Each structure stands twice: as structure tokens, then as C-alpha cells.
Amino acid sequence: MEDCHRKERGRDANESPAIKTTRVTDHRPQFSGLPFCKNRFFLNLIMVAHLGAIAPSSCFPCRLTRLPRLSSTKHKHRPFIMNAMSDDPIREWILSEGNATKITGISPVGGGCINRANRYDTDAGSFFVKTNRSIGPSMFEGEALGLNAMYKTNSIHVPKPFKVGSLPTGGSYIIMEFIEFGASRGDQSVLGRKLAEMHRAGKTDKGFGFDVDNTIGSTPQINTWTSDWIKFYGEHRLGFQLKLAQDQYGDRTIYEKGQRLVRSMGPLFDGIVIEPCLLHGDLWSGNISADKNGEPVILDPACYYGHNEAEFGMSWCAGFGGSFYSAYFEVMPKQPGFEKRTDLYLLYHYLNHYNLFGSGYRSSAMSIIDDYLRILKA
Ligand SMILES: Nc1ncnc2c1ncn2[C@@H]1O[C@H](COP(=O)(O)OP(=O)(O)OP(=O)(O)O)[C@@H](O)[C@H]1O
């Protein structure tokens, strides 16, 4: 837990001086009687359940990494960006467009690793605010556009994003609806059904991609609109990660074998029609919760329009059970060949974890590639 606790303490030292800060405990459920740290919790869970390996010393999957972040996104749409800069744009927005006349308290919210999070209590309700002292608004703009796209499907509960902007001292912020979490993780079958409803409702005629590039963990995720799914997944998902592995580790083996798979994976999609669906894009347990009414909530997305099956690429960290999948397939019927594509969709996230955390994940990615090369005789 050490790494996450260090980050929590760091937050106190950096609170806005403009308003008195009150420290409160995390509102998220506590696991196993330990202070909640979703990242360290899943480190232990995943290592024990899936890998049987020794945990890396970093706070997996905080995804704090040395990788370059997106320096810019394609700003075709900037609906959440604030134009004018004030000394405290967060306070200013809350006291104007947020319809509050006074802020009654600010308290840190734990659980995330990349950003600092605070709850702002006001006479107009509570707001959830994330800030990042070093990254410009493009990361939060991607998050806001993703949250807004999911919110507009009127299916699963996601926080409504309100504002994204730059901080006067550098960095950026996002203000969104504050969600009171409940004590349970919610009903798996409701989660499955609502997620499927989001996939069914979230449509586009632009193809596969998204209006902005975003990040998966802190790895850039390229969302250039592409009419063909196999091309999109081969180039902007597997191909991007394979290239990153070659560039940062000099791993030519995984790059070349992976590219052979990309070139030969077409038959895995035989006989199905793939329509672009709005995906959360990073659906693992740390981004799934339930509100105080027990309704599932999904957070912190890496949205794009893609094949619905790609949503299960993080299922090795999500704990989806049988009731989740049956409820999901009642709304979004399982397509022929689903099982033979499952590992292909895991592969993107294993490669990303290899790129973020190092060689512990290489063998998982490599064995998926080798298996497919054998099956496809490529
Ligand atoms: N809208 C919200 N209302 C209340 N609490 C929230 C909301 N969104 C997120 N949280 C809480 O804040 C924590 C941090 O948020 P989040 O995971 O988005 O942070 P992050 O630093 O951007 O992400 P990460 O490090 O996980 O990639 C979450 O674990 C959750 O407990």
C-alpha cells in the first residue's frame, strides 16, 4: 500500500490555498478491512489469481510510467474547455455555472493514482474535481468527451462531466458530477445488461475511432477514424503497442511475430458484421463501482467506437462472472466465433501492461501471439 499512501499524503501538501481543506476518509468501500487502494488491491488480486508471479514494486496498475503522454489531441471539439483564465478557475466555475453561492468544504478523494481528486461540497450539491499539475487539458478533455458520450446513451450511470480547463500554475482540471458510492459492488447482471444497453445505444456513422486521441493508463491511444475494424484494431491498437515495445525495449521478436498476427488475423472475423459501438475502453474493477442505490457506475474511461467484444479486453482484471455475461448477451447477442477472438482482445491490454510495467507481462502477450500464429498457420 506504500506507494498509494505516499500519493495520498502528497495531495494534502498541494491543496488550493484559497479554501480551507478538511481531510475526510475515502467514500469508497473498504476491502478486507484495509484502507482502500484500488490499485494495490488489484495488484494482489491479479497476481494471485492470474499470474502467480511476484508483484512488481510499483503500484500496479496505477500506470505511472515513464512513457510519453499525448502531447496534444486533435481538438476538433472542445466543448468542455474554459477560455478565460482566473486565479482559481475551479472555484470560479462552481460559483457561477455550477450555481453555487458558497463552497462549504473541500476534501481529498483517494483511489486514483494519476491525478489528484477532491470533493467540493457546496450549497448547490457536491462536485468531483480531478487536477493534474503537469499535464495540459487534453487528457481531461478526452475523459470528458468519453464520459459525455456514455452519459448521452442514457443507459449505465456515469458521472456527467461539466468543465475542463487549464490551471493558472500549469496543469489542468476536470469538474464532474459527484457520485455517492454505495457499500456494495452492485449486481453483476445489472452491470452486464446496462453495459450492453450502452453498446447498443452508442452508435456513430463515422466508423471506428473517436473524435480525440486519449490514453489507456498513461499510454497514448490513437483513435483516428477508420472504416474497417480489422484495419483499425491491427494498426491503432495492436500495431501501436507492438511498435512501442520495439522502440522502448528493442523487442524485435514480439514486434515481428505480432505483426505477422496482425496480417493474418482476418479469418478470426469471418462471418460476422462488426458495427461501431461506444466502448468504455478500460473496463476493469477499479473503474467499476455502484452508487448508493446499488446501480452500477463506470468511471475513468478510454472511450472509442469499436467492436463490442473489445470491451472485454480487460476482463482478466474485471471479475466478470456468468451472470454478467448472460445478462450482457441477452441484449447484445454473442456473435459466432466470440471465443476465438477473446484472447485477441486481451492481447492489446497485455501489450499495454508490458509497455507500462515491463517484462512480467511479456510472456502472457507472447503466448497469445504464438497460439494464434499456430492456429492460423501464419
Ligand atoms: N464522479 C465521481 N464522484 C465521486 N468519486 C469519484 C468520481 N469519479 C471517481 N471517483 C473516485 O475517485 C477515485 C479517483 O478517480 P479516478 O480513478 O478517475 O482517478 P485517476 O487518478 O484519474 O485514475 P487512475 O489513476 O485510476 O487511472 C476513484 O477511485 C473513485 O473512488
The ligand as a Tripos MOL2 file, in Angstrom:
@<TRIPOS>MOLECULE
LIG
   31    33     1     0     0
SMALL
NO_CHARGES

@<TRIPOS>ATOM
      1 N1        -17.6130   11.2700  -10.1700 N.pl3     1 LIG1
      2 C1        -17.0860   10.8020   -9.0560 C.ar      1 LIG1
      3 N2        -17.6870   11.0440   -7.8650 N.ar      1 LIG1
      4 C2        -17.1400   10.5960   -6.7110 C.ar      1 LIG1
      5 N3        -15.9940    9.9080   -6.6340 N.ar      1 LIG1
      6 C3        -15.3660    9.6300   -7.7900 C.ar      1 LIG1
      7 C4        -15.8710   10.0520   -9.0470 C.ar      1 LIG1
      8 N4        -15.0310    9.6200  -10.0200 N.ar      1 LIG1
      9 C5        -14.0500    8.9600   -9.4080 C.ar      1 LIG1
     10 N5        -14.2450    8.9490   -8.0710 N.ar      1 LIG1
     11 C6        -13.3710    8.3800   -7.0350 C.3       1 LIG1
     12 O1        -12.1010    8.9610   -7.1770 O.3       1 LIG1
     13 C7        -11.1130    7.9590   -7.3730 C.3       1 LIG1
     14 C8        -10.0960    8.5020   -8.3540 C.3       1 LIG1
     15 O2        -10.7160    8.7220   -9.5960 O.3       1 LIG1
     16 P1        -10.0630    8.1450  -10.9260 P.3       1 LIG1
     17 O3         -9.9070    6.6770  -10.8260 O.co2     1 LIG1
     18 O4        -10.8710    8.6780  -12.0480 O.co2     1 LIG1
     19 O5         -8.6360    8.8420  -10.8060 O.3       1 LIG1
     20 P2         -7.4170    8.8980  -11.7890 P.3       1 LIG1
     21 O6         -6.2330    9.3050  -10.9840 O.co2     1 LIG1
     22 O7         -7.7620    9.7560  -12.9540 O.co2     1 LIG1
     23 O8         -7.3570    7.4470  -12.3170 O.3       1 LIG1
     24 P3         -6.3690    6.2280  -12.2860 P.3       1 LIG1
     25 O9         -5.1750    6.5530  -11.5060 O.co2     1 LIG1
     26 O10        -7.2020    5.1400  -11.6690 O.co2     1 LIG1
     27 O11        -6.1330    5.9430  -13.7370 O.co2     1 LIG1
     28 C9        -11.8740    6.7480   -7.8780 C.3       1 LIG1
     29 O12       -11.2680    5.5540   -7.4970 O.3       1 LIG1
     30 C10       -13.1910    6.9100   -7.1950 C.3       1 LIG1
     31 O13       -13.1150    6.3630   -5.9110 O.3       1 LIG1
@<TRIPOS>BOND
     1     1     2 1
     2     2     3 ar
     3     2     7 ar
     4     3     4 ar
     5     4     5 ar
     6     5     6 ar
     7     6     7 ar
     8     6    10 ar
     9     7     8 ar
    10     8     9 ar
    11     9    10 ar
    12    10    11 1
    13    11    12 1
    14    11    30 1
    15    12    13 1
    16    13    14 1
    17    13    28 1
    18    14    15 1
    19    15    16 1
    20    16    17 2
    21    16    18 1
    22    16    19 1
    23    19    20 1
    24    20    21 2
    25    20    22 1
    26    20    23 1
    27    23    24 1
    28    24    25 2
    29    24    26 1
    30    24    27 1
    31    28    29 1
    32    28    30 1
    33    30    31 1
@<TRIPOS>SUBSTRUCTURE
     1 LIG1         1 GROUP 0 **** ****
